[in-house]
Amino acid sequence: VAGEPTFKATVTGKARDGQLPLAVVSAPSIVTSLVGNQGFTFSTRLRVAPSSLDLSDVRLFGDNMDVHGHYRSDGLGKNGAALVSTPLVNVGIEIRKGDLSVRPLASKGWYAQTGS
């Protein structure tokens, strides 16, 4: 919404596990299952306004996975995508208007088409 107060920041850090950050953004249970119990470093561009939350260029580097994603929650719903890369397989996770879908064997090309 035009004219509403907005907070913007680049956030980086290191966490022993992902339970708290994932709870703050109400992450889907599949994301919590994949990322929640391992240590990782992270970075994202954060934008918070009274009517929206944006996480862009989300990067997580865990013990055995890398995640690249984006997420937006606003009056139109929850939308975003993430590409989870592991030594064995890549998995895409997409949220559109709150509906979750999982894309096994997703690629960087798939992620680029999600509006990253």
Secondary structure as UniProt FT lines:
FT   TURN            2..3
FT   STRAND          7..15
FT   HELIX           19..24
FT   TURN            25..26
FT   HELIX           29..35
FT   TURN            36..37
FT   STRAND          40..49
FT   TURN            50..51
FT   STRAND          52..62
FT   STRAND          66..74
FT   TURN            75..76
FT   STRAND          77..85
FT   STRAND          90..96
FT   TURN            97..98
FT   STRAND          99..104
FT   HELIX           108..112
FT   TURN            113..115
//
